[in-house]
Amino acid sequence: MSVLVTGIGELLTGRLPGDEGPEVPLLVERAAVVLERDRVAWVGTAEGARSDGLAADVHVDAGGRAVVPGFVDSHAHLVFAGDRSAEFTARMAGERYAADGIRSTVAATRAASDEALLAGASRLVGEMLRQGTTTVEIKSGYGLTVRDEARSLAVARRLTEETTYLGAHVVPDGPDGGAGDAAAYVDLVTGPMLEACAPHARWIDVFCETGAFDVDQARAVLAAGAAAGLGGRLHANQLGPGPGVRLACELGLAAVDHCTYLDDADVAALADAGTTATLLPGVEFSTRQPYPDARRLLDAGVHVALASDCNPGSSFTSSLPFCVALAVREMGMTPTEAVLAATRGGARALARDDVGRIVPGARADLVLLDAPSHAHLAYRPGVPLVAGVWQRGRPVLPLAGPS
């Protein structure tokens, strides 16, 4: 089936100078788009569509509203059970954030059935879709046993092709309830657990922080993942300065996430390596940590992505529009930079060039906003502006008329 969308007041294509493929401006006013099955077939002005005599099976009038690419959320933890609202409440009362709360989610997740885990993750994917996210990465990391990590990834794979094995999230408690044996656990993560999880995963990830895994342990886990055919990602420099960002750059990982505490050498390494710095402002909002300095990274030529880090402990938001607004208000990004980071930036963090852009040949993932410009995503924070969503060329959110 083909779809012709006309009456687009402003189209943000996501195409930048130097991109391969047909020449399409970054912003097109009074635009039109043709979708053919699951792909974008044509992009241009409404006048160009008329002069070319374009037709389609279905015609949609956007009514002067803006259209942006479907959001690409490249960092999310959606397979879990339990609730940590009490932990959030305590932080808001002044307690400091630490990673210890992960263990409470681990206990609840291990006790949950596959059906319960799938229902919870599906609900969150649905929330994301209603807010314009058409591609999402989902990590494991709340099982921390061979069985529970493998079944978490099997659940995630039912919802997305972008699945990440995060057995190296934290070291689980020992049998007596005390501290676990980190060396023995790394052996498990790089051995039997990896063997069980690799068939369900595209990526491997490590939480490289004080209190989780050190740089040598992270290197070992990533090397084992690479040998099993998994691409590498890393959580790093969230809780304080550390060597994780430079390790990601040394290994040429697709992305390193958080990047809250960076020195000049970290920024230079990111710029030189081309590793995407994925910033997660929902975490800083929920933990009262300092926000990362996106302006510093962009000015240095670093590729930047925005993601939700949707998880029950440190960032329980499924809304990339909310993250866009935070990035503009708190991290020095312009509205255009923030939306690009949440679309083509997320795609780059996942080593994808078929999503995050509205250009001929790209996957037909589009978001219709009930606003004249994409800038309203930051200008009107918290307002439900998503009026329609196409995913793989199909309308998955009923298209609402102009308000």
BADRENTOR-323992 format. One record per atom (N, C-alpha, C): residue in three letters; x, y, z. Coordinates in steps of 0.05 Angstrom, whole numbers, plus 5000, padded with zeros to 4 digits. Last residue first. Example, Ala and Ser with C-alpha at 12.3 -4.5 7.8 and 13.67 -1.06 7.14 Angstrom:
BEGIN
SER525749555142 SER527349795143 SER525850015157 ALA526448865156 ALA524649105156 ALA526449345156 
This chain:
BEGIN
SER488254085325 SER486754195348 SER486254495345 PRO487453675267 PRO488653905280 PRO486954005303 GLY485852975281 GLY485653225266 GLY486853455281 ALA490052405290 ALA488152605301 ALA488152855283 LEU490751765270 LEU491552035263 LEU489352225272 PRO492251245315 PRO490251375299 PRO490851675295 LEU498350935306 LEU496951115324 LEU494851265308 VAL500150675263 VAL499850515287 VAL498550675310 PRO499950635196 PRO499050815217 PRO498450645242 ARG505750375165 ARG503050325174 ARG502250525196 GLY511150435153 GLY509150515133 GLY506250475141 ARG513850305199 ARG514150135176 ARG511950185155 GLN509250705230 GLN511550525235 GLN511650315213 TRP506751335241 TRP507051125221 TRP509550965229 VAL502651685285 VAL505151545281 VAL504851345259 GLY499952305310 GLY499752065292 GLY502551945289 ALA500652695346 ALA497952665335 ALA497652425317 VAL504052875402 VAL504052675380 VAL501252625372 LEU503753225445 LEU503753335418 LEU503653135396 PRO502053305506 PRO501953075487 PRO501553175459 VAL506753695542 VAL504253695527 VAL504153465507 GLY511753715565 GLY509653565579 GLY506953555565 PRO513554345538 PRO514254095551 PRO511953975566 ARG513654675488 ARG511154605503 ARG511754345518 TYR518754735468 TYR517254975475 TYR514754915492 ALA520254225453 ALA521554355476 ALA519954595486 LEU516554135413 LEU517253915431 LEU518654015456 HIS516554585382 HIS514454565402 HIS514954335421 ALA520154505341 ALA521054655365 ALA519054635388 HIS517554285299 HIS518754095318 HIS519754235343 SER511454655286 SER514354625284 SER515354425305 PRO506054685294 PRO507054775268 PRO510054715264 ALA502854105322 ALA504354345325 ALA505454425298 ASP502153545333 ASP499953735334 ASP501154005340 LEU506253165289 LEU505953315314 LEU503553505311 LEU507252525266 LEU505852765261 LEU505352915288 VAL512852145251 VAL511152245273 VAL509952505265 LEU514751555216 LEU514251835217 LEU512451905241 ASP518151085182 ASP517451145209 ASP517151445212 ALA519650735135 ALA517550935136 ALA516450955165 ARG526650705127 ARG524250575137 ARG522150795141 ALA529351015067 ALA529250965096 ALA526650825104 GLY528451125014 GLY529750875020 GLY529750815050 PRO528651825020 PRO528051595003 PRO529751355010 VAL528052015089 VAL529352045063 VAL528651805046 ILE527852165149 ILE525652145129 ILE526952215102 ARG531151795201 ARG531151995179 ARG528751955161 GLY530951375236 GLY531851635246 GLY531951855225 VAL533550815198 VAL531550945215 VAL532651205224 ASP537750625169 ASP535050595157 ASP532850715174 ASP542550605192 ASP542050835174 ASP539350825161 ARG545250415255 ARG543050395236 ARG542950635218 ALA548050365303 ALA549350295277 ALA547250235256 LEU545850575347 LEU545150295341 LEU546250205314 ALA547551095344 ALA548350935367 ALA547750645364 ARG544751245298 ARG547551205296 ARG548651045320 ALA539551285320 ALA540051085299 ALA543051035297 GLY540251705355 GLY539651445366 GLY540151225345 GLY541152105316 GLY543252045336 GLY542751765348 ARG536352125289 ARG538652015275 ARG540951955294 THR533352225343 THR532452075319 THR534951965305 ALA535352525383 ALA533352315391 ALA532352155367 ALA538452885356 ALA539752695374 ALA537952465382 LEU534553185330 LEU536353015315 LEU537752815332 VAL532353435375 VAL530653245360 VAL532453065342 ALA536853745391 ALA535753545409 ALA534053335394 GLU537754085347 GLU539853895356 GLU538653675373 THR532854365348 THR533554205325 THR535653995333 PRO533154635399 PRO530954445393 PRO531654255369 THR540054625421 THR537754755408 THR535554545403 MET542754475486 MET542154395458 MET539954575447 GLY544154535540 GLY545354705520 GLY544754635491 MET541654245580 MET544154135569 MET545254295546 GLU536654425597 GLU538754375617 GLU541454305605 ARG533054515554 ARG532954685578 ARG535554665595 VAL534254115518 VAL534354395509 VAL534554575534 ALA533753655548 ALA536353705535 ALA536553995527 LEU528353675564 LEU530453705584 LEU533153775571 ALA525953595513 ALA525553845528 ALA527653895549 VAL527753075503 VAL528453295485 VAL528153565499 CYS525152805544 CYS528052815544 CYS529053035525 PHE519852855527 PHE520652975552 PHE523753005554 PRO520152555479 PRO519552845478 PRO520352985504 LEU521152035501 LEU523352185488 LEU522652475484 SER518651725555 SER518051955537 SER520552085526 SER518451385596 SER518451265569 SER518251475547 THR521851405658 THR520351545637 THR520551395611 PHE524851295706 PHE522451145698 PHE520651325680 SER530651265723 SER529451425701 SER526951285691 SER532550935763 SER533751205760 SER532551375739 GLY528850475767 GLY530350595789 GLY531050885785 PRO526450225724 PRO524850275747 PRO526250435769 ASN527750575661 ASN528250355680 ASN526850425706 CYS529650865602 CYS527250785617 CYS527950535635 ASP533351175576 ASP534251005597 ASP531850915615 SER532051495531 SER530451525556 SER531751395580 ALA537051875495 ALA535451635499 ALA534051665527 LEU540552225444 LEU538852235468 LEU537251985470 ALA547252265420 ALA544552145419 ALA543152215445 VAL552452575383 VAL550852565408 VAL548152445402 HIS559052595363 HIS556352505356 HIS554752455381 VAL563153165372 VAL562352905381 VAL559452845371 GLY565253665362 GLY564853485340 GLY564053205347 ALA565354035403 ALA567853885398 ALA567553685375 ASP560154195405 ASP562154395396 ASP564854255390 LEU557853745428 LEU557253815401 LEU559254005389 LEU560153765480 LEU560653535462 LEU560053605433 ARG558254245501 ARG561154195499 ARG561753975480 ARG552754145499 ARG553854355483 ARG556954325479 ALA551953755538 ALA551653685509 ALA552953895491 ASP554053585594 ASP554353835579 ASP554253765549 PRO549453245638 PRO551753255620 PRO551753505603 TYR547053505701 TYR546553425673 TYR549153425657 PRO548353225766 PRO548853435746 PRO548253335718 GLN542752885797 GLN545552895789 GLN545953135770 ARG537552785810 ARG538753045818 ARG541753045815 THR534952355791 THR536952305812 THR538152565823 SER531552505751 SER530552325772 SER532452285795 PHE534652815717 PHE532152925727 PHE531252765752 GLU538652455703 GLU539352695719 GLU536852825732 VAL535452095673 VAL536952005697 VAL537552245715 GLY533652395630 GLY531752295649 GLY533052205675 PRO538152465598 PRO537452675617 PRO535252595637 LEU542852155574 LEU540452055586 LEU539352245607 LEU546652105515 LEU546052245539 LEU543252175548 THR551651755483 THR548751755488 THR548151885515 ALA556351895438 ALA555751945466 ALA552751965470 THR558951455391 THR556751625398 THR556551655428 THR565551485367 THR563651345384 THR561451535392 GLY569551735340 GLY566951725327 GLY564851565342 ALA574651815358 ALA573851545353 ALA571251535337 ASP575152375366 ASP576952235348 ASP575951965340 ALA570952495402 ALA571052625376 ALA572852475356 LEU572552175445 LEU569952135432 LEU569952255404 ALA577452405458 ALA577352135450 ALA574752075435 ALA575852915475 ALA577552885451 ALA577452605440 VAL572952775521 VAL571552915498 VAL573252885473 ASP577052555553 ASP574652395545 ASP573352515520 ALA580452995559 ALA581352755545 ALA579052575536 ASP577253345590 ASP577953415562 ASP578953185546 ASP572552915624 ASP574653115623 ASP575353165594 LEU565852815646 LEU567852795625 LEU569952995629 TYR560352545672 TYR562852655682 TYR565152615662 THR556452325638 THR555852555655 THR558352705664 CYS555751885604 CYS557652105597 CYS557152355613 HIS551151525583 HIS551151695607 HIS553051925602 ASP554551065540 ASP552151195549 ASP552451305578 VAL557450985477 VAL557950975506 VAL555851165519 ALA557150605417 ALA556150815435 ALA557150765463 ALA560250245386 ALA558250415373 ALA557350645390 LEU567250235402 LEU564450155407 LEU562550345392 GLY572850225397 GLY571150295374 GLY568250215378 LEU576150155439 LEU575149915427 LEU573349965403 GLU577250695453 GLU579450515445 GLU578450275430 CYS572050845469 CYS573350965445 CYS575550795435 ALA571350545515 ALA569450515493 ALA570650625467 LEU575650745546 LEU575550465538 LEU573750425514 ARG573851265554 ARG576251225537 ARG576550935529 VAL569451165587 VAL569051295561 VAL571451245543 GLY571850915633 GLY570050775616 GLY569750895588 PRO575151125673 PRO576351055647 PRO574450945627 GLY571851695706 GLY572951425704 GLY573951365677 PRO567852115749 PRO569952075728 PRO570951795729 GLY561251855767 GLY563652015772 GLY565651975749 LEU556751615749 LEU556851675777 LEU559351845785 GLN557751555693 GLN555151655703 GLN555451765732 ASN561851325663 ASN562151605672 ASN559451725680 ALA558050855623 ALA560550955635 ALA560251255643 HIS555850285591 HIS555050485611 HIS557650595623 LEU557050105523 LEU558050125551 LEU556550345566 ARG557249605471 ARG556249855482 ARG557249865511 GLY558949205413 GLY559449305440 GLY558249575446 GLY555748645381 GLY556848915381 GLY557049015409 LEU557447955381 LEU555748165390 LEU557248435388 GLY560447495369 GLY559047635347 GLY557247855356 ALA563547285407 ALA561047145402 ALA559347285381 ALA567647645410 ALA568247385400 ALA565747215393 ALA564748055435 ALA565648095407 ALA566347825394 GLY564147835486 GLY561847885469 GLY562547915440 ALA569447825503 ALA568047575500 ALA565547605482 ALA570448375504 ALA572048205486 ALA570647935482 LEU566948535544 LEU566548635516 LEU568048465496 VAL569248285588 VAL566448225580 VAL566048305551 ALA574348515590 ALA574048235587 ALA571248155577 ARG573049055599 ARG574548985575 ARG574148685569 ALA570649025649 ALA569149115626 ALA570449025600 GLN575148875680 GLN572848695678 GLN571148765654 ASP578149335673 ASP579249085663 ASP577048875661 VAL574849735696 VAL575549755668 VAL576649485657 ASP569949425740 ASP572249605734 ASP572949575705 PHE563049455754 PHE565249315742 PHE567449515735 ALA560649725809 ALA559649535789 ALA562049385778 GLY563250065842 GLY560949925853 GLY559749725834 THR564750505791 THR565350425818 THR562950305830 GLU562950245726 GLU562850445746 GLU563950335773 CYS560450005673 CYS563250055681 CYS563350295700 PHE556249555656 PHE556149795673 PHE558849835685 VAL556249345588 VAL557349315615 VAL556949575630 ASP553448955534 ASP553849205549 ASP554949145576 ILE552448725467 ILE553248675495 ILE554048935508 TRP547248605417 TRP549348765430 TRP550148645457 ARG543448245400 ARG545148375380 ARG547548515392 ALA541047625427 ALA542147895430 ALA543547985405 HIS539847095430 HIS537547275433 HIS538447575431 PRO544546805429 PRO542646765408 PRO540346965408 ALA547146985478 ALA547947085452 ALA545947035430 CYS545546715524 CYS544246965517 CYS544847055488 ALA548546255532 ALA545646235533 ALA544246475521 GLU553746455529 GLU552946245510 GLU549846225509 LEU553646805573 LEU553946905545 LEU553046705525 MET553346425614 MET551246625610 MET551346735582 PRO558246115609 PRO555545995605 PRO553346195600 GLY562246655601 GLY562146375594 GLY559246275590 THR561947165619 THR563447125594 THR563446835585 VAL559047095667 VAL558047275646 VAL559347225619 LEU562546755696 LEU559846665688 LEU558846835665 ASP566947095702 ASP567346835688 ASP564646725679 VAL564447485733 VAL565447555706 VAL565847305689 TYR563747185780 TYR561447265764 TYR562247355736 ALA568947105798 ALA567346875790 ALA564946955773 ALA570147645809 ALA571747495789 ALA570147255779 ALA566347785849 ALA566347925823 ALA567847765802 ASP562247465890 ASP565047435880 ASP565147545852 GLY557847905928 GLY558547685910 GLY561447685902 ALA556748045997 ALA557848125971 ALA558547885954 GLY551447646026 GLY553647836026 GLY554547905998 GLY547847246022 GLY546747516023 GLY548947736024 ASP550046766014 ASP549546836042 ASP548347116045 PRO550946745960 PRO548946575971 PRO548146646000 GLY552147455941 GLY552847175945 GLY550647015957 ASP548847905895 ASP549647815922 ASP550347525922 PRO551648035829 PRO549447965848 PRO550547885875 VAL554548605804 VAL555248335814 VAL553048265834 VAL550748915751 VAL552048915777 VAL552848635784 HIS551348795695 HIS549949035705 HIS551049095733 ALA552848385656 ALA554748545672 ALA553548805680 GLY548648245624 GLY549248075648 GLY551148225667 LEU546048495580 LEU547348645602 LEU547548475627 TYR545048455514 TYR545748285537 TYR547348445557 THR540048765478 THR542748795489 THR543048615514 THR536648825416 THR536748715442 THR539648715452 GLU533049015368 GLU535349145381 GLU535449065411 GLU528448815350 GLU530848675341 GLU533348795355 THR523048745398 THR524948905382 THR527248735373 LEU519748385423 LEU518748655420 LEU520548825403 ARG522047905429 ARG519347895419 ARG518348175413 ARG526748025455 ARG526847975426 ARG524047955413 ALA525148055508 ALA525848305493 ALA525748255463 VAL524547505520 VAL522247685521 VAL522747935505 ALA529847355514 ALA527847225497 ALA525247395497 LEU532147645555 LEU532747715527 LEU530847595507 SER529947375599 SER529547665595 SER530047745566 ARG532146875592 ARG529246905588 ARG528447205585 ALA537546985602 ALA536746875576 ALA533746915571 GLU537447165655 GLU538347345633 GLU537447245606 ASP535446705680 ASP533846955680 ASP534847155660 ARG539346295671 ARG536546265663 ARG535146525661 VAL544146535692 VAL543946445665 VAL541046425655 THR542547135728 THR543146845728 THR542946765699 LEU541047665721 LEU543647605733 LEU544147315740 GLY536447995713 GLY536247715720 GLY538747615734 TYR536848495694 TYR535548475720 TYR534948175727 GLY539148495644 GLY540748615666 GLY539348605693 SER537548675577 SER537148505600 SER538548645624 LYS534949235539 LYS537049085552 LYS535948885572 ILE532649455478 ILE531849355504 ILE534149175515 GLU531550005434 GLU533349805444 GLU532549715472 VAL526450175388 VAL527450175416 VAL529449955420 THR523050585343 THR525250395346 THR526250405375 THR519150955351 THR518550735332 THR520750525332 THR516151395393 THR518451225390 THR517750985373 GLY511551715401 GLY513051745377 GLY515551575374 GLN508251595443 GLN509851845445 GLN511851875422 ARG506351105431 ARG504451325432 ARG505751595434 LEU511050815438 LEU509950855411 LEU508051085411 MET511650825494 MET513650955477 MET512551015449 GLU507250515510 GLU507550795518 GLU509450945500 GLY508750035486 GLY506350175477 GLY506350465485 VAL513149915517 VAL513549955488 VAL511150105477 LEU510449835566 LEU512350065563 LEU512950115534 ARG507449375555 ARG506149625563 ARG507949865559 SER511549015545 SER509749095523 SER508249345530 ALA513648955596 ALA515349075575 ALA513549165552 GLY509248705622 GLY510348965631 GLY512049105610 ALA508548235592 ALA506348435594 ALA507448705603 LEU513447985599 LEU512648065572 LEU510448275574 LEU513247875654 LEU515348045643 LEU514648155616 ALA508847535656 ALA508747795670 ALA510847985660 GLU510747105626 GLU508347245617 GLU508147525630 ASP515046925657 ASP515547035630 ASP513147205620 SER513947135726 SER513646945703 SER514447085677 ALA518547355777 ALA516347405758 ALA516347195736 ALA523147295807 ALA520647165817 ALA518347185797 ARG526847595780 ARG527247305782 ARG524747165790 THR524748105791 THR524747995764 THR525147695763 ALA525648175845 ALA522848175835 ALA522748045807 ALA531248165847 ALA529647965862 ALA526847945852 VAL532548605814 VAL533348335807 VAL531648125821 THR530549035843 THR529248965818 THR530048685809 SER534349025884 SER531648975891 SER529948905866 ARG539149145856 ARG538848875867 ARG535948825876 ILE538749675843 ILE538449485821 ILE537849205833 GLY540049985887 GLY537249915883 GLY536749715861 ASP545450115884 ASP544649885900 ASP541749795894 ALA547650555858 ALA546550335841 ALA545450105857 ALA545151165889 ALA547150955884 ALA545950735868 TYR543451825905 TYR543051605887 TYR545551425887 ARG542252055972 ARG543952045948 ARG543351795931 GLU536352365998 GLU538252145998 GLU539752135971 GLY532452775994 GLY535252846000 GLY537252616000 ALA527552675977 ALA527752776005 ALA530652826013 MET528352445929 MET527252715929 MET527252845957 ARG529951945948 ARG531952125935 ARG530952415935 ALA525151755968 ALA527351795987 ALA529451985974 THR522251695920 THR521351885941 THR523551955961 PHE525251295896 PHE525151555884 PHE524351765904 GLU524150875931 GLU526950965928 GLU526951245916 ALA518750825923 ALA519650905950 ALA522551005948 SER518450635871 SER517650905876 SER518451005904 ARG519850155848 ARG521850285864 ARG521050575869 ASP517049515837 ASP516649805837 ASP518649925856 GLY516948925793 GLY517249075818 GLY516949375814 ALA520948695738 ALA518548685754 ALA519048855779 PHE523048775669 PHE523448775698 PHE520748745711 VAL525149025613 VAL524448755622 VAL525048735652 LEU527149515597 LEU524249485599 LEU523349215610 HIS531449965592 HIS531449725608 HIS528449665614 ALA534650285537 ALA532250245554 ALA532449975568 HIS537150655487 HIS537950565514 HIS535450535532 SER535450885440 SER537750695439 SER538650595466 ASP530051045408 ASP530951035436 ASP532950805438 VAL528351455359 VAL529951205362 VAL531151205390 PHE522251715333 PHE524451715352 PHE525751445354 GLY520851815265 GLY520251665289 GLY522751675307 PRO522052495241 PRO522452205240 PRO521552075266 VAL516352945239 VAL519152885246 VAL519552585242 VAL512053455216 VAL512653175216 VAL515653135221 ALA507153955235 ALA509953865231 ALA510153565231 ARG501154165199 ARG502754085222 ARG505453985215 GLY497754275157 GLY499654485165 GLY501454415189 GLY494753805150 GLY493554045161 GLY495454255170 ALA496153325127 ALA497253385154 ALA496153645165 ASP492152885094 ASP492753175096 ASP493653235125 VAL493452305058 VAL493152425085 VAL493852715084 HIS491051815015 HIS492052095017 HIS491452195045 VAL492751174990 VAL491651335012 VAL492751615012 ASP495151024943 ASP492750894951 ASP491251044972 ALA497351604905 ALA497751384924 ALA495151254930 ALA501152034861 ALA498651934872 ALA499351694889 LEU504252604831 LEU504352374849 LEU501652294859 GLY505652984792 GLY503252814789 GLY503152574807 ASP509553334797 ASP510353064789 ASP507952874785 SER506753764815 SER507953784789 SER508853514778 ARG505353584866 ARG503253644846 ARG504453644818 ALA510353534890 ALA508553294888 ALA506453334867 GLY512054064889 GLY513453854873 GLY511853604870 GLU508454284925 GLU508454374897 GLU509854174879 ALA510154044971 ALA507553974961 ALA507254064932 THR517053824964 THR514954014970 THR512253924960 GLY519253164986 GLY519553424972 GLY517453624981 VAL520752484977 VAL520552714996 VAL520952974980 TRP518951804968 TRP519352074957 TRP519052274978 ALA518751334997 ALA519251314969 ALA519951594957 VAL520350985055 VAL519851255044 VAL520651245015 ARG517350335065 ARG519550515059 ARG518650795051 ASP513649935066 ASP514950005092 ASP517250205088 ARG509650175016 ARG509849945035 ARG511250045060 GLU511750795009 GLU511050564992 GLU511750315008 LEU509951465020 LEU510851205032 LEU509950985014 VAL511752115005 VAL510451874995 VAL511651635009 VAL510552765029 VAL512052515031 VAL510452295019 ALA511353475027 ALA509753235021 ALA511652995023 ALA511154145057 ALA512453905046 ALA510353685041 ARG512154685075 ARG509954615057 ARG510754365041 GLU519254635083 GLU516754755089 GLU514754695067 VAL524154215107 VAL522554275083 VAL519854395092 LEU530654145131 LEU527954245136 LEU526554305110 LEU534953905104 LEU534353825131 LEU531453905139 PRO533553715035 PRO534253905056 PRO533553795083 VAL536553194999 VAL534053285012 VAL534853485033 GLU539352824950 GLU539553084964 GLU536753174973 PRO539752114959 PRO538652354945 PRO538852604963 GLY545951864988 GLY543251854979 GLY542252104967 GLU549752025048 GLU549451905022 GLU546451905014 ASP551152655079 ASP549752395079 ASP549652285051 GLY553253155071 GLY555152925072 GLY553852655073 PRO548553505111 PRO550553505090 PRO552653285093 LEU543153075136 LEU545253285139 LEU547153275116 ARG536452935148 ARG538652905130 ARG540553135133 GLY531953005178 GLY534152885191 GLY536552845173 THR527253265161 THR528053005148 THR530252865163 LEU521953565184 LEU524653535192 LEU525553265182 LEU517353965153 LEU518353695153 LEU521253695162 GLU511754355165 GLU514754345168 GLU515554045170 GLY506554255145 GLY507554535148 GLY510554545150 ILE504053835099 ILE506053845121 ILE507154125123 GLY500553735058 GLY499753925078 GLY501553935102 THR500753005049 THR501153285040 THR500253475063 VAL502652365039 VAL502152555060 VAL502752835050 LEU500651795009 LEU501552065003 LEU500752255025 VAL502251125010 VAL500951345025 VAL502251605016 SER500950454986 SER502450714985 SER500750924999 MET501749765000 MET500050005000 MET501850255000 
